[in-house]
Amino acid sequence: VGAHVSAAGGVENAILNAAKLGANAFALFLKSQRRWTGPPLSEQSISAFRARLAQFDYAPEHILPHGSYLINLGNPDAEKRQKSYLCFLDELKRCEQLGLLLYNFHPGSTVGAATVDESIGFIAECINDAHKETENVVTVIENMAGAGNIVGGKFEDIAGIIDRVKDKSRVGVCLDTCHMFAAGYDIRTQESWDSTMKQFDSVIGLQYLRAMHLNDSKEPLGSKKDRHENIGLGALTISAFSHVLSDSRMQGIPLVLETPAHDLDAVWSAEIAALNRLSSTEFDLQKAE
């Protein structure tokens, strides 16, 4: 359990920021998430990152780099899609330089100029091309809230992408709890959590689940609005997270907070501690509520 931490001043600083929170997993941006290109990683940064991973005992499979928000592999405009692809490929290569195994990204949008199926084809094609140009990083597709032209709000969208990816060992899914809820997948009760995960397994396959983003939602079920709230303060309530944390199928994958921290480490530290308590069998949910 961890949070999406700052990598300001160098990717190696993300490890210190995660350790300060008491996190045993974390997410980071590999370069500015608002720019197409960035300066290459320096040898000094790479060696410091790898050394700190060992020093603070972080396993590469518990670190979830997040792709640039600019990337849209579903864009039907070939020139714009190529620009996204080059950014995507650059970030995968940065993962390899740092010895990381996972790379999480938003699938993309039709921009209103293609069908969802066409965009799914473009996304899969880009993933296949990137796999040929890299060695072993797993491309982890994030589910989305289902707004407008965005691909990935339905499990079927993600299944469609995976179906067209040639190397299935190098594709996975990151489930965002806020996005699931916004897209109409209820997880507030034990029954609804079990039902939603059964649906995920049937449509996509649990073997593809490689990570989760743990976010409460400011908006109600099916709102299609991606508005994160702090754990237990939103429409999902603390009970939803108890189902996630007590589910043995979630063991061993990074569970990463993207909740509003207001630049206060104490917010994430408290949330991480609370989530770790939720994962213990003796936790009393009624008292927490």
C-alpha positions, 0 to 999 in steps of 0.5 A: 500500500502506498501513494503517488509520490513526487519525483521532483528533483530526480526520480530517485527522490520518489523513493525517499518520499514513499519511505517517509509515508510508511509506504511499501508500494508507490507510483511516480511520474518518470518525467513531467506528465504535462510534456511530450519529451523530457531530458534523458535520465542521467546515469547518476539518477539511475544508479541512485534510484536502483541503490535506494530501491535496495536500501529501502527494500522496495520490490520493482513489482510494487512500483507503478510508474504512471504514464503522461496525461498527454498520451492518447493511443486511441487517437484516429489521427495518425500523426497525433497518435505517433506523437503519443506513441513516441512518448509512450515508448520513451516512458517504457524505456525509462522503466527498463533503465530503472529496472521497473516491471510495470507501467500504468497508462490511460488507454485513450480517447476516440476524440469523437472521430472514431468508433470505440472499436477503432480506437481499441484497435489503435491502442492495441497496435501501439502496445504491440509495437512498443512490446517489439521495441522493449524487453519486459515491462508490463503495459498496465491499462487503467480503467476509466470513469466512462466520460465522453469519448474516453475508452476504458470505462467498460471492462469490455473495452479493456478486454478488447484491447487485451484480446488484440495484444500479441504478448499477453504476458506483457499486458495487465490492468490497474483498477481504480476504485473511483473510476469503477464506481463512476462507471457504474460498478458498485463495490460498497458491499461485500456482495457488490464487490464480489459481483463486480470482481466476478464480472471482471474475471469473466470479461477480462480475467483476474490473471491480468490484474496487476495493480489498483488505485485506491480512491474514494469518490466525490460523486455518486455511482454511475456519475461518469465523473472522475473526482477523487476523494479521501478514503472514507470521506466520499460516496464509496465509504470506508466499507468498500476499501475493507472489501478490497484490502481483505481480499486475498486476490489483492495481495502482492500487487501495488495498491496506490492512493491518488487521493487529495493530499493538499501537499501534506504528507500526514494525509497519505501517512494516515490513509496508508496506516488506515488501509494497512489496518483494514487488511488485518483480519482483526480489524473492526469495521463497525468501530471504524464507521 
